[in-house]
Structures are given as structure tokens and as C-alpha cells.
Amino acid sequence: MAILRVERFWLVVPKEEEAKLLELFKVFPAIHWERTRHIETQSSKYSAHLSRIEETFRITLELFPNKKNLLESFFAGREEIDEKQFRALLKEISWKKLYRTAKWAERALENLKRRKERLEQLIPEIKFWSQLDCPLDFPRKFERYHLISGTMTKKNFEVFLKQVNDQLDESWVWSTQDKKDVKCILLVNKENVEKIERTLQKLEFSFRRIPYLKSNPMESIKRVEKSLENVEKAKERVLKKASLLNEKIKNLQAWYDYFLSKALEDKTVEFQHTTTYFVAYTGWIPTIDKQQFIDLLERKISQYGFESREPLQDEEPPVILHNPRFIKPFEFLTKLYGMPKYNGVDPTPYVAPFYLIFFGICLGDVGYGLVQLILVSWIKKAFKPERGARELLDLLQVLSFPSILVGLLTWSFFGSQPFLGPDGKFLGILPLVNPTGELMKALSIALFIGVFSQMYALVLRMVSGFKTKDYKTAIYDGLFWLVFFASLLAYFGLQLLTGRPYKIFLYTLVGSALGLILTQGRDKKNIFSRIVVGVISLYGIVGAYGISSFVGDVLSYSRLFALNLVGGVFGSVITQLAQMVKGLPVLGWIMFALIWIGGQLLNYVLSALSAFVHSTRLQFLEMFGKFYSGGGKAFTPYAFEGKYFKVRK
């Protein structure tokens, strides 16, 4: 049974039993609840607490970056602890103390950052006026005079003195020169300020501020540098005090999970229908789990009402995929494409063997298959992944075996073929197929797989149509195309092999072609339009399928051994490159190991990625596209689970 049977149920309990029922829901998560209403409520206190804890996480991560490696980021699951350990984490420290520490540290560091920026901006300003030998706290504003400071080129300064010579009689000028520029301070009469500033602007004068400091420039620089050192020391003190955040990160995570659980409990009101004295829930439960749920109700709830029934025809029950253990990893692909409808066909067990073949041929190397098997097994043990990450790794682990098998049949070990005899075979048997030397044989196998999988997909379309009682699709778009292509291949194939035609296949070919012509345009009301569309559909321009679509889809399978060939050649080239440096003195073996291991790992990653993408493409487009449309709703239990911890009860 690929799709698990479910039942719609209704549960009614007195209001005083509601808390007990909520605890029962936590230990029995195999229920898909249906919302009876959507309540627009203000954020609960738990939501506010979660928001503050998330802010604390953000600040902690900014202060103490926790750099996870790539594998940990993708695959790490929740840490598993028991309920006693979880309670101990909550009791050890209050989340409010951690929140206050985080906010204090954020404000303190922000103030220190602004102070550091101001001091760093001050140093170049002081150095600019380093030739001044007086304190920089002299007055800037006067009753009759205006202070101007800045720099210009030496040539423009000489021009400036000539042009405003008569206006500088009652002014004071200080200047210092280097090879090109002149730094100057002008104390001019306010009556002449506008004229002098206009002249300075024409001569490209750059106005520069003189910082107000109590000591001369050299001493001021030392004082600023000392202040910068003090800022760094203050920052270290803040970080030392804030290190409590990093030390107690697990406690903070526990608090987050605690409030998340409480917030999820609050949201259960969306699944309730409440009256004055009773609370009612409705949802879906797997038929095989119903009795266990009723037994729990008997033990935990003193009064309750429970009724269930099979789904009605117009209902869309949630879907649970239920396959044998060796097929279950391939459910990941079905979920990726889209869940089947409840009364539809789960394609997982039907297409899993083909995916094994596709991936096995694409990767097809004993060495790379073993690398994948060892790597995936280690990741699962080291990081304990959950949900989608676990499903992906389970799939990759299973796919290691056909890769090893195909690698044995093609006698490929990291792209090399060792221990071959004079006849080019190992023990006179292997390789059965050599993609590098027997291209036509490999291509023929790939095309045969393509033809067989396309015919198989049409069989599945027919079966799916009959199961969903869509008989027109089953016969017109499934059976007719199946007979047409089978007859076409049999008639011309046998004639090519035996040299004589088999008229029985010609008759079935013509009959199925007529059937397609009359049915592929069945949505057209006009009989002439229906026939024209039917004729065109044979080619594949319109309609459910066609000769061009069939040929194009079959040719797509030629990439199976093409990818195998590319991976094998690349692996062989890496081995040859590594062999070239092995003879070097001292470093030869080290360079050999680095080149060979690094190159083979790179080739494995590229080959495995290509194998996964192309195999998925073949399954989704060339197979699912013929008979499967998805459109189902996944069975989603309402779990009271934390984000960071998996608590054992």
C-alpha cells in the first residue's frame, strides 16, 4: 500500500479536560488537524519572548561568530537530551538576564564604535597641522576678524598674496610650504571676508578644519592614540562580560524551545470549535493508528466523544506515503515533485528502480560509489540529520550501491581499469561494457533503457487513469500511444532484423494511429478540427505525446553513459597527472597524494552532482511528465517540537 488510508474524525471533550487533551496531543503527533477557524489575534506574551530571544541570538552571533562548516550547516540535526536536562537548562539562568546583558553589550559596543570612528577621523586632521607648534585650543571666533584655514598649491598661494595684498594690511597670515602645496591660516578683517573667500575659491583653495585640542599637534596625536587604546581595552572588557551569552547559548536555546512550545499550544485554538461547556476538534488520522489513539483517550480522558469515517468523494484528504524500507528513500523525490492525490497513484515504487539505474550508470564507479557510501554514513552518524536532510542522505546512501555495481560491470576504479589481461579483461570477464572503448554498445544500452522507460511510463499512465476512473485518459492517452509505439518499433525493428515485414504489427500500428487521430483532438467540437488536431498530434506538436516527443525523450537517455564517460576520463587524467610528479625527490609522494586525493574528490563531487541532477531530470520530465501530475496535500502533523533540542520524554 503506497498511500496510507486515513479517516476524518471528530473529537469532543468537556472544557475541564482540555489541558489533559493537549498533553495527549504532544505524545501522539500522528494527527493532521484541520483548522476550524483562523483567528487574528495580537501577539501572545510567548511571541514577544521569542522575539526578544531571537534578538539575543542575533547580538550573540555578531559578538561571537559561530562558524559552522558546510556539512554542519546543511545536515546538523537537533541535539537530543532528556526532559530532566532540559529543565536544568531552564533553571540555570533566566533568559531575561541574558537579554539584558545582550542589549547592554550592544549599546556599549555601539558607543565605543562611534567614539573610535571620531578618534580615527581626528588623527589625519591633527597630522595635517603638525607644523603648528602651539596648542590647538586658540580662539576661533572674534569680534572683528574671521579665521580661514586650508591649503592650496604653491603657485596659487603666490597669486593669492598679490591679488589681495591691499586687503591683508589688517590681517594675520601663517603659512608653511612643502614642494607643491601651502598650508595656511588667515585671520582677516570681517569687512574683507567675502572678497577674500571668492578669490580663494577661484584659486582652488581647499578649506580644512583645525581640530580644537588643548595641546599642540604632536602631543594631541599621542593623546588620541592613547584614547584609541583605551577604547580597545573597554571593548575587551565589554566582550569579557558579554561572554556569558556565548557560554550560556544552550540555555538560551532551551528557553527558545520552551516558549516556542507554549506559543504552539496557544495556536491550537485555531483547531478548536468551542461552546460554553465543550471543545471540539476535527482532523485526519491514519486508519492503522486510530485504535491506538482511542486507547490513549480511554486512559487519559474521563469523558469524550469520538467519531470517524472514510473520506467523502469531494474531500481532499492529506496524503501519507507508505512504502517498504528499501523504497522509502525515494519518497524524497516524489515529495520534491509534488505529493500524489489521495485516490491517485504513488509513483515512488514504480519509478525507484529506474532512478537506481539512472544514477548508477551516471556515477558508475566503484571508487566513487564507496566514497559516497562512506561519506554519507559518516555524515549521518556525526550530525544526526533530521527531516529533509535525513531523507536526502538516505537516498544518496542507497544510490551508492548501483554506482558500485555499475562500476564493477564497467571495471572502473576512480576512472582507471586496473589488472586487465592481454585481452583487455579482468579474469576474461570484466568489463562487460567499456564506455571508453565500446561507445556504440554503451549508447545502445542507454537508448534501450530510454525506450523501455518511455513505454513503461505509458503503462503507468494507463494504470493511473484506470485507478482514478479517468478512462478516456487511460485508453486514449495511454493505451493507444502504447500500442502505437510498440507496433512502430516492432514492425520496423523486426523488418530490419529479419528482412521481412510482420503485417500483424502493421495492422495494430494503423489501428492505433487511427484511434489517436480520432481522440487526441477530442476537446474540439468540430469533427474536421478534431481530425486535423489528431493528425498533427502524431508528430507531437499538440496533444499529450507524439513521435518527436518520443524520439527526443529517448535521445535524452544517451547522456547516461556520456556522464559516465566524462567522469571516468577525468578520473583517469587526474591519476596520470599525479603519476607524473610521483618521481620527484622528497616531495614527490606528497604532491602525488595531494593531486590524486584532491582531484578525485573534486571529480566525485562534480560527477555525483551531475548524476543526481540528470537522473532527477529524467524522472521528473521524461517519466513523471507522462503519467503523474501531483497536486496532493501532504499529511502534516501539528508537532509541539523545539527548534534546537529533541527532548526525550
N, C-alpha and C positions, 0 to 999 in steps of 0.2 A: 504494500500500500504506500504509494508515493506521497499522497496528500492525506494528512491525518483528518479523520472525521471530527467535527466539532458540533456542539449543541448550544442553542441560545437558552439562557437561564435567567430566572428572576429570583431574587433573594430578599426577603423581608424580615427585619428584626425589630424588636422594641428599641426605643431610643436609649434606654439604660444599658442595652447590650452593645451599643455602637463601639465603645472603646475596645471591648473584647474582640469584636469582629475585625477591627483594624489590626490588632495584633495577629489574628489568624491570617489576614491577607499577607502579612510580612513573611510568614513561614510557608505560605502556599502561593507562590508567584505565578503559577501556570494558568492565569486567567487574563483574557483580553477584555478590559472593561469598556463599555460604551457610555459616552457622555450623555447624560440626560438633559444637560443644560450647560451653557457657557456663561460663567459669572464674571462680570467685570468688577473686580474688587481692587481696593487700594493695596499697595504692597504690605504684606504682613510684617511683623517685627522680625521674623526669621529672614525674610528677604532683605531687610535693612542690615541685619547682622552679616548676612552673606556678602552683601555689597562692601561692608567695611573690612571683612576678612580678605576679600579679593583685592582691596586696595592695599592691605598689609602685605599680601603676596607680591603685588607689583613693586612696592617700595623695597621689600627684602631682595627681590630679584635684581633690582637696579643697584643695590648696595653690595650684594654678594652674588654675582652671576653664577648660576649653577649650570655649567656647560656639560650637557649630555652628549654622548657620542651619537652617531647617526642611527645605529641599531637600537639603542635605548630609546631614542625619540620616537621611533616608529613602532617598536614592539613591546616596550615595557608595560606590564600589567600592574594592577593594584597590589600593594603589599598585603599579605594575609596575616591577620592577627586574631586572637580570641577576644571575646567580649570583655573579659577582665582587663586585658592590656589596653583595650580601647578606653574603658572607663578611667584607667590610671592616667592615660594621656590627658584626659579632660580635667582631672583633679589636680594635676601637677602645676598648671599655670592657667590663669584666666586669659581669654582671648582679648579682653579689654586692655589688659596691661600691655600685651604685645602691640595692640593697635595704637595705644598712646605712645609707646616707645617708637613705633614706626613714624608716626606723624611728627613727633618731636625731632627725630633724626632728619626727616625730610626738610623741615623748616630750618633747622640748624645748618645743614649742609647747603641749602639754597642761599642762606645769608652769607655763609663763608665763600660760596662760589661767586656771589656778586661782589664781595669785598676783594677777592682775589683778582677778578676782572678789572676792578677800578685801580688796584695797585699795579697790575701789569700794564694798564694803559698809561699810568703815571710815569713809569720808568723812561720810555722814549721821549716823553715831553721834557723831563728833567735833563736827560742827556743832551737834548738839543741846545739847552742853555748852559752847558757845562763850563763854558769860558767865563761865566759870571763868577766873581769871587766874593759876592756879598750874599747875605741871607735873602731868600725869595719872598719875604713877608713885607716888602716895602709897599706903600700905598698904591692903589690902582686908580683911585678917583680923586680929582682935585677940583677946586672951585673955578680956576681959570684955565686949567690945562687938561689935555686929553692924551692918554697913553696908547701908543700904537707899537705892536711888536710883530716881527716876522722876518721873512727872508726874500731876497731877490738876487739876480745874477750880479756879478761884479760890475759888468758894463752898464747895466740898467741903474745900478746904485749911483754910479758917477753921473749918469744923465739926470737922475732924480735930484742930486745935490745942485746941479747947475740950474735946473728949471725952477726950483723952489728956494733958491738961495736967499732971496729977499724976504721970504715968509718964515725963515728959520732963525731970524735975528733974536727973537724972544723964545727960542726953543732950545731943547737939550737933546743931543744925539749921541747914542752909544752904538758902536759897531765893532764887529770882528770879522775877519775875512779868512777864507781858505782859497784854493786855487781858482774856483769858479764862482762861488756864492758868497754873499754877505749877509750875516745875521745882524739885525739892528733893532734898537729900541728908541722910539721917538717920543719926546714929551713936547707936544705942540700946543700953541695957543688955540683955544676953542674957536676963535674967530676964523682961523685958517684951516680948521679940520676938514671941511668938505672939499676945499680945493686940493689939499694935500692927499686925501684919500682917493680922489678922482685921478690924480697924477700917478699914485701908486698902482691903481688898478690897470691903467694903461701900460705901465711898465711891468706887468705880470708879478706884482708883489703878492707873496703868499703869507697871509696873516697866521701867526702862531701864538697860541696862548702861553702865558708864563704861569706855571702852577704856583699856588700860594703856599709856601712852606717856610718854616721858621729858621731853617739853616741854609747854608749855601748848597749848590747842586751836588757836589761830591758827597757831602755828608748826608744830604737828603736821599741820594741813591742807596747809601748804606742802610739808612733807616727804613726805606721802603722794602729792601731785600730782607731785612730783619723781620719786618711785618709779614712778608710772604712766608718766611719760615714759621712764624707763629701761627699763620693761617693753616699751614700743613699740619702742625702739631695739634691744633684744635680739631682739625678734620680727623686725625688719628684717634683722638680722644672720643669723638662722637661715634666713629665706627667701632671702637672698642666697646662702648656702652651699647651700641646697636647690635653687636654680635649676638646678643641674646635672641634676636629674631632668627638668625641662622641656626643657632643651637636648638631652638625650640620649634623648628619648622614642622616637625611631625605633630607636635601638639596643636599647631595652627591648622594643619590638615585634618586632624581629628575633629577639631571644633567645626571646621567647614562641613565635614561629612555629617556631623551631628545636626547642625542647623538645616542642611540640605534634606535630611530625612524628615525633620519636622515640617519643612516647607512642603515637601511632597505629601505629607499627611494632611496638611491644610487644603491642598488641591483636590483631595478626594471628594470634596463637596460637589465637584463637577460631575461626579458619577452617581450622586445621590438624588433620590426623589423623596423629599421629606414631608411628612404630615405632622399633625400635633403629637401623635404617640409613636409613630413608626418611621423607620428609614428603609428605603427600598433601593436595591442595586440591580443592574442588569448587565450582561456581558456574554462572552463566549468561553466555553470550557471544552477541552478535548474529551471526547467520549470515554477514552480509556482512563482519564483522571477523575471522572465525575464521582465515582463511588468513594474514592479516597477523600475528596473534598467533603462529601456528605458525612463521612465518618468523623472528620475533623469538626464539622459543625455539631455533630452529636456530642462530642466530648467537651467542646469549648463553650457552646451557646445553649442556654437552657430552653429558650423559646425562639423558634424561627420558622419561616415558610420558604420552601424551595420547590421550584418547578422548572422543567426544561423540556425542550422539543427539538426536533430536527429543523434545519434551516428551511424557510419557505422559498418558493421558486424565485420570487422577486427580490430576495435578500442577497447581500454580498458578504458572506462570512469571511473572516480573516483566514489566511492560509498558513498552515504549518507543513513544511516539507519533512517527510519521514522516510528515510532511506536506510539500507543496510550500511554497516560501518565502513565498508570499503568504497561505497558510493558517496557517502555523506560529504567528503571534502569537496566534491564537485557541485554541491549546492551553492557554494560561494559564487560560481559563475552564473547560475540561474538567478540568484538574488541580484547580482551585478546588472544583469539584463533587465530583470523585472519579474516579479512573482507571477505564477500562473493563477488563473481564476479558480475558484473553489471547485467548480464542476468541470474544470478543464483537465489537461494532461500535464503532469510534471515531467518536463523533458530530461531531467537530470539523469535517471538511469539509462535512458535510451541513447544519449549522446556522450556519456562519460567514456565509453570505450574508444570512441573516435578522438576525443581530446587526448587520451593517453597516447594514441598512435601519432597524432599531430605533433605533440610536444616531444615525444620520444624520438621521432625522426629528425626534427629541427635541431635539438641539442645533440642527441645521438653520439655520445662519447662516454666510455667507461670512467675515465678520469673526472670529467666534469660532472657526471651523474653522482659519483662518490663524493665529490666536493660539495655538491648541493645537499646530498643526504646528511653528511656530517655537519655542515654549516647550519642547516635548518634544525637538526636535532639539538645542536648546542644552543641556538637562539631560544628554542622552546624551553630548554632546561634552565638557561641563565636568566631569562627575562620574564618567564611565565606570562606570555601574552594572553589577551582575552578578546572575545567577540570577533570582529572582522579580521584583526591581525592574526589571531589564532587560526581562523578558518583559512586565511591565505597561506599560512605556514603549513597547515595540514595538507593543503592541496599540493604545494611545492614538494613536500616530503614524499607524497605518493608518486608525483611525476618524476622523481629521481629514478625509480625502478625501470620504467620503459626507456629512459635515457641510457641506463646501464645496459639493458638488454639489446637495444639497437646498436650501442657501442660495441658489444660483443659480436653481433652479427656482421657489422662492418669492420670489426677488428681495429677500433680506433681508441687510442690511449693518449689523451692530451694532444690530439692531432697527428700522432705518429702511429705506425703499424710495426711493432717490434716482432722479432722471432719468426719472420716469414722464411719459408724454404725456397729452394730454387724455382718452384712452380708458382711462387707468389702467394702461397697459402700457409697457414699455420696448421700443422698436422694434416695437411692436404684437404682441409675443410673450410676454415675461415680465412678471409671474409666471404660470406655468402654473396654480399653485394659490396662493391668497392666504388663509392661515389666519384672518387678522383680518377679512376681508370675505366669505369663502366657507366658512362654518363647516360647512354640510351637506356640501359637496363634500369638505372635509378629513376630516370624520367618516366619510363613505362609504369613502374610500380606506383609512382606518385599520381599519374593520371588514372590508373586503375582505381586507386583509393578515392580519387575525386569523383569518378563515375559512380562507384558503389555508394559513396556517401550522399550524392545527389539523388540517386534512386531511393535510398533509404529515407531521406528527408521527405520525398513524395509519399512513401508508405506511411510515415508518421503524420503527414498532412491528412491523409485519408482516414487513418485511425482516429486522429484528433477530431475530425469533422463528425465521424460516426458517434464518438463518445459525447460530444456536445449537441448531438442531434441536428447538426448543420449538414444535412445530407447533400445539398447542392454543392457545397464546397468539397465535401468528401469525394463525390463522384466526378463533378465537372473539373475541379481544380486539382484533384488528387489522382483518382483512378485513370481518367483519360490521359493526363500527362504521363503517368507511369507507364501505361500501355504504349503510348506513342513513342517515348524514348527507348523503351525496352525493345519494341518492334524495329525501330530505326537502327539501333545498334546490332540487333540480332540479324536483320536482313542483310545489311551491308557488311557486317563483320564476318558472318558465315560465308557470304559470297566471296569475300576476299580470301578467306582461308581455304575453302573447298573448291572454289571456281564455279559453283553452280548456285542459282537462286533458290530460296525456300519460300514458295508462294504463300504459305500459311502466315508468315510474318509480314508479307506484303499486304495481305488482306487485313490483318489486325492494325497495320500501320495506316492504311487508308481509312479503315473504320474509325479508329481513334482520332485521326485528323479531322474527319467529318464531324465527329462528336465535339471536338474543340471549336471548329468553325461555327457550329450552331449554338454553343453555350458560352463562349468567352465574352461575347457581347450581349449577354442576357439582360443587362440593365437598360439596353436600348429598346424603345418601344417599336420603332420602325424595323420591319424584317430585313430590309435592304441594309440599313445601318448595322444591324446585328451581325449579318453575314460578313460585311466589309471589316468590321472590328475583329471578327473571328479569324478571318484570313490574315489580317495584319498581326494578330496575336501569335500566330505560329512562328513568326520571325522573332517576336519578343519586344516590339515597340510599345505595345499596350498589352494589358491583361496581366494575369497572375504569373506567367512564366513565358518561355519561348526558347527557340533553338539558339539564338545568340546569347541569351542569358545562361543557358545550359553550358554552351561551349566556353564562355567567359569564366563561369564558376569553376568548371573542371580545370581550366588552364591555371587558375589561382593556386591549385594544389601542387603545381610544379615548383613552387617556392619551398616546399618541404625539404627536398634534397638539396635545393640551392643554398638554403641557410646552413644545412649540414655541411655542405662542401666548403662554404666560406669559413665556417668555424674551424673545420679540420685543416684547411690550408693555412689559416692564420696561426693556429697552434703549432703546426709543423715549422713555419717560418720562425716563430719565437724560439723553438728548440734549436734550430740551425744557428740563429744569432747567438744564443747562449753558448753553443759548442765552439763558436769562433773565438771567444775570449777565454775559454777554459785553459788554454795552454799558456796564458800569460804568467810570468813568475810572480810569486807571492799573492797577488790579488786575483789571480785567475779564477779560482774556485769561488771566491766571494762574489765576484762580478757575475759568474755563471749562475749562482744561486739567486742573486738579486734580479737579473734579467729574466731567468726562467720562471721563478715564482711570481714576480710582479706581472710579467707578460701573460702568463697562463691565467692568473686571477682576473686580469682585465678582459681577456678573451672569454672566460667563463661568464662574467657579468654581462658583456655585450651579447653573447650567444644566448644566455638564459632569458635576457630581456626580449631579444628578437623572437625567441621561441614562444614566449608567453604572449607577446602582442600578436604574432601571426596566427598562432593556434586559436586565440580568442577571437580574432577577426574571422577566421574560417568558421568557427562555431556560431558566432553571432550573425554574420551576414549570409554565408553560404548554406548554413543548416537551419538556424532559428528562423531566418527570413523566409523559409519555405513553409513552415507549419506552425510557428509559435509567435504569439503576439504579446504575451504577458497581460498586464492590466489588473492583476490581483492585488489584494491588500494583505500585507504581512501581519501575522499574529504577533502582537506587541504587548507582552505582559507589563503591567504597571509595577515596576520594581522599586522598592524602597532602598536603593543601593547608594553607597557613597562614591565619591569620585576618586578618592585616594586609598581607601582601605577596603579590604574584603573581610568582613567580620564574621568569624565562625561563632555560631550560636551554641 
